[in-house]
Amino acid sequence: MARTHALPAGDVAFRELPEGPIAAGQARDYIRQQLTDWQLDDLIWTTELIASELVGNVVRHARGPVHLRLIRGRSLICEVSDGSLTTPHIRRAIETDEGGRGLQLVAALSQRWGTRYTSDGKCIWTEQLLP
């Protein structure tokens, strides 16, 4: 049996991002401001990197609309949603590959991560422990 409860409005932050290369920078700016407001400064750098990788994957491999959501609870959840049903998977990049390591970074920097499908696309989420 699962027990659910609503989160206080102040513990959920949402931002729609533009479709295109500037989306990752806007995600980092938003994360920096929100985590500062929540006094989670120790998680800023890691969360910025995680979100940059996820948003970058949307720009390269999926389609919009792109949404970023942060949830502060027992842990910090970072979600990036898009309008594609393409399943992300970790690639094993070789030394000479210029890319392909983004989800490896996401997996290494987060406690857990996964994908959830929605009626209009998917949501990739990560979880980080609070300091």
C-alpha positions as a Markdown table, in Angstrom:
| # | Residue | x | y | z |
|---|---|---|---|---|
| 1 | Met | 0.0 | 0.0 | 0.0 |
| 2 | Ala | 1.4 | 3.4 | -0.9 |
| 3 | Arg | 0.7 | 6.5 | 1.2 |
| 4 | Thr | 0.6 | 9.7 | -0.9 |
| 5 | His | 0.5 | 13.3 | 0.2 |
| 6 | Ala | 0.5 | 16.6 | -1.5 |
| 7 | Leu | 3.7 | 18.6 | -1.5 |
| 8 | Pro | 3.7 | 22.2 | -0.3 |
| 9 | Ala | 3.6 | 24.6 | -3.3 |
| 10 | Gly | 6.9 | 26.0 | -2.2 |
| 11 | Asp | 8.6 | 22.6 | -2.7 |
| 12 | Val | 7.8 | 22.3 | -6.4 |
| 13 | Ala | 9.4 | 24.6 | -9.1 |
| 14 | Phe | 8.4 | 24.4 | -12.8 |
| 15 | Arg | 9.9 | 26.1 | -15.8 |
| 16 | Glu | 9.0 | 25.8 | -19.5 |
| 17 | Leu | 12.1 | 25.9 | -21.6 |
| 18 | Pro | 12.6 | 27.0 | -25.3 |
| 19 | Glu | 13.2 | 24.4 | -27.9 |
| 20 | Gly | 16.8 | 25.0 | -29.0 |
| 21 | Pro | 20.4 | 25.3 | -27.8 |
| 22 | Ile | 19.6 | 28.1 | -25.3 |
| 23 | Ala | 17.4 | 25.8 | -23.3 |
| 24 | Ala | 20.3 | 24.2 | -21.3 |
| 25 | Gly | 21.6 | 27.7 | -20.2 |
| 26 | Gln | 18.2 | 28.7 | -19.1 |
| 27 | Ala | 17.8 | 25.5 | -17.2 |
| 28 | Arg | 21.1 | 26.1 | -15.4 |
| 29 | Asp | 20.1 | 29.7 | -14.5 |
| 30 | Tyr | 16.7 | 28.6 | -13.2 |
| 31 | Ile | 18.3 | 25.7 | -11.1 |
| 32 | Arg | 20.9 | 28.1 | -9.6 |
| 33 | Gln | 18.2 | 30.5 | -8.5 |
| 34 | Gln | 15.8 | 27.9 | -7.2 |
| 35 | Leu | 18.4 | 25.9 | -5.3 |
| 36 | Thr | 19.8 | 29.1 | -3.8 |
| 37 | Asp | 16.2 | 30.0 | -2.6 |
| 38 | Trp | 15.9 | 26.5 | -1.1 |
| 39 | Gln | 19.3 | 26.9 | 0.5 |
| 40 | Leu | 20.6 | 23.8 | -1.3 |
| 41 | Asp | 23.7 | 25.4 | -2.6 |
| 42 | Asp | 25.7 | 22.2 | -2.3 |
| 43 | Leu | 23.6 | 20.6 | -5.0 |
| 44 | Ile | 23.7 | 23.5 | -7.5 |
| 45 | Trp | 26.7 | 22.3 | -9.6 |
| 46 | Thr | 25.6 | 18.7 | -9.8 |
| 47 | Thr | 22.0 | 19.6 | -10.6 |
| 48 | Glu | 23.0 | 22.0 | -13.3 |
| 49 | Leu | 25.2 | 19.4 | -14.9 |
| 50 | Ile | 22.4 | 16.7 | -14.8 |
| 51 | Ala | 19.8 | 19.1 | -16.2 |
| 52 | Ser | 22.2 | 20.3 | -18.9 |
| 53 | Glu | 22.8 | 16.7 | -20.1 |
| 54 | Leu | 19.1 | 15.9 | -20.1 |
| 55 | Val | 18.0 | 19.1 | -21.8 |
| 56 | Gly | 20.9 | 18.7 | -24.3 |
| 57 | Asn | 19.5 | 15.2 | -25.2 |
| 58 | Val | 16.1 | 16.7 | -25.8 |
| 59 | Val | 17.6 | 19.3 | -28.1 |
| 60 | Arg | 19.6 | 16.7 | -30.1 |
| 61 | His | 17.3 | 13.7 | -30.1 |
| 62 | Ala | 13.7 | 14.6 | -29.2 |
| 63 | Arg | 11.2 | 17.3 | -29.6 |
| 64 | Gly | 9.4 | 19.8 | -27.4 |
| 65 | Pro | 7.8 | 21.2 | -25.5 |
| 66 | Val | 10.5 | 21.0 | -22.9 |
| 67 | His | 9.7 | 21.4 | -19.2 |
| 68 | Leu | 12.0 | 21.4 | -16.1 |
| 69 | Arg | 10.6 | 20.6 | -12.7 |
| 70 | Leu | 12.4 | 20.5 | -9.4 |
| 71 | Ile | 10.8 | 18.8 | -6.4 |
| 72 | Arg | 12.2 | 19.2 | -2.9 |
| 73 | Gly | 11.1 | 16.5 | -0.5 |
| 74 | Arg | 13.1 | 13.8 | 1.3 |
| 75 | Ser | 15.4 | 14.1 | -1.7 |
| 76 | Leu | 15.8 | 16.5 | -4.7 |
| 77 | Ile | 14.0 | 15.3 | -7.8 |
| 78 | Cys | 15.0 | 16.9 | -11.2 |
| 79 | Glu | 12.6 | 16.2 | -14.1 |
| 80 | Val | 13.0 | 17.1 | -17.7 |
| 81 | Ser | 10.0 | 16.4 | -19.9 |
| 82 | Asp | 9.6 | 16.4 | -23.7 |
| 83 | Gly | 7.2 | 15.5 | -26.4 |
| 84 | Ser | 9.0 | 12.4 | -27.7 |
| 85 | Leu | 8.5 | 8.8 | -26.9 |
| 86 | Thr | 12.1 | 7.9 | -27.7 |
| 87 | Thr | 13.6 | 5.8 | -25.0 |
| 88 | Pro | 16.9 | 7.1 | -23.6 |
| 89 | His | 19.6 | 4.5 | -23.0 |
| 90 | Ile | 23.2 | 4.6 | -21.8 |
| 91 | Arg | 25.7 | 4.3 | -24.6 |
| 92 | Arg | 29.2 | 2.8 | -24.0 |
| 93 | Ala | 31.3 | 5.5 | -25.7 |
| 94 | Ile | 34.8 | 4.6 | -26.8 |
| 95 | Glu | 37.8 | 6.9 | -26.3 |
| 96 | Thr | 37.5 | 8.6 | -29.7 |
| 97 | Asp | 33.8 | 9.3 | -29.5 |
| 98 | Glu | 33.0 | 13.0 | -29.1 |
| 99 | Gly | 29.7 | 12.4 | -27.4 |
| 100 | Gly | 27.6 | 9.6 | -25.9 |
| 101 | Arg | 28.6 | 10.0 | -22.2 |
| 102 | Gly | 25.7 | 12.2 | -21.0 |
| 103 | Leu | 23.5 | 9.5 | -19.4 |
| 104 | Gln | 26.6 | 7.9 | -17.9 |
| 105 | Leu | 27.2 | 11.3 | -16.1 |
| 106 | Val | 23.6 | 11.5 | -15.1 |
| 107 | Ala | 23.7 | 7.9 | -13.6 |
| 108 | Ala | 27.0 | 8.7 | -11.8 |
| 109 | Leu | 25.8 | 12.0 | -10.3 |
| 110 | Ser | 22.4 | 10.9 | -9.2 |
| 111 | Gln | 21.2 | 8.4 | -6.6 |
| 112 | Arg | 18.6 | 7.0 | -9.0 |
| 113 | Trp | 17.2 | 8.0 | -12.4 |
| 114 | Gly | 14.6 | 6.7 | -14.8 |
| 115 | Thr | 12.0 | 7.4 | -17.4 |
| 116 | Arg | 8.3 | 7.8 | -17.1 |
| 117 | Tyr | 6.0 | 8.0 | -20.1 |
| 118 | Thr | 3.1 | 10.5 | -20.2 |
| 119 | Ser | 0.2 | 11.1 | -22.5 |
| 120 | Asp | 2.2 | 13.5 | -24.6 |
| 121 | Gly | 5.8 | 12.3 | -24.3 |
| 122 | Lys | 8.2 | 11.3 | -21.6 |
| 123 | Cys | 9.8 | 12.5 | -18.4 |
| 124 | Ile | 13.3 | 11.7 | -17.4 |
| 125 | Trp | 13.8 | 12.1 | -13.7 |
| 126 | Thr | 16.8 | 12.0 | -11.3 |
| 127 | Glu | 17.0 | 11.8 | -7.6 |
| 128 | Gln | 19.8 | 13.3 | -5.4 |
| 129 | Leu | 20.1 | 12.9 | -1.7 |
| 130 | Leu | 19.8 | 16.2 | 0.3 |
| 131 | Pro | 22.9 | 17.3 | 2.1 |
